[in-house]
């Protein structure tokens, strides 16, 4: 999951680096910074749920 969902360096396009755009080894990425795939899979659903709940409660 660390390699699939995180990055350490920006790619040459200044976006979060992926295994294809950044030099990697067994120790990188470190798991510190979520990439776009992680944000889409884990953050967006939870933030959306909370925002929908806030609207429903108002």
C-alpha positions in Angstrom: 0.0 0.0 0.0 2.9 2.4 0.7 4.1 2.2 -2.8 0.7 2.4 -4.3 -0.8 5.2 -2.3 2.1 7.5 -1.3 4.9 9.6 -2.8 8.0 11.4 -1.5 9.0 13.6 -4.5 7.3 15.6 -7.1 7.5 14.2 -10.6 8.9 16.2 -13.6 5.4 17.6 -14.1 5.4 19.0 -10.5 2.7 16.6 -9.5 3.0 13.9 -6.9 5.6 11.4 -8.2 4.5 7.9 -9.0 6.5 4.7 -9.4 6.7 5.6 -13.1 7.8 9.2 -12.7 10.1 9.1 -9.7 13.2 7.1 -9.0 12.3 4.5 -6.3 13.8 1.7 -4.3 12.5 -0.6 -1.6 12.6 2.3 1.0 10.7 4.8 -1.1 8.1 6.1 -1.0 8.2 6.4 2.8 4.4 6.5 3.2 4.3 10.1 4.4 2.5 11.9 1.6 -0.8 10.6 0.1 -0.9 10.6 -3.7 -3.9 11.4 -5.8 -5.1 7.7 -5.8 -5.0 7.7 -1.9 -6.9 11.0 -1.7 -9.5 9.8 -4.1 -9.9 6.5 -2.3 -9.7 7.5 1.3 -10.1 11.2 1.8 -12.7 12.2 -0.7 -15.4 9.7 0.4 -15.0 10.7 4.1 -14.9 14.5 3.5 -17.9 14.1 1.2 -19.8 12.1 3.8 -19.2 14.8 6.5 -20.2 17.6 4.2 -23.4 15.8 3.1 -24.2 15.2 6.8 -23.7 18.9 7.6 -26.1 19.9 4.9 -28.7 17.3 5.9 -28.5 18.5 9.6 -29.0 22.1 8.7 
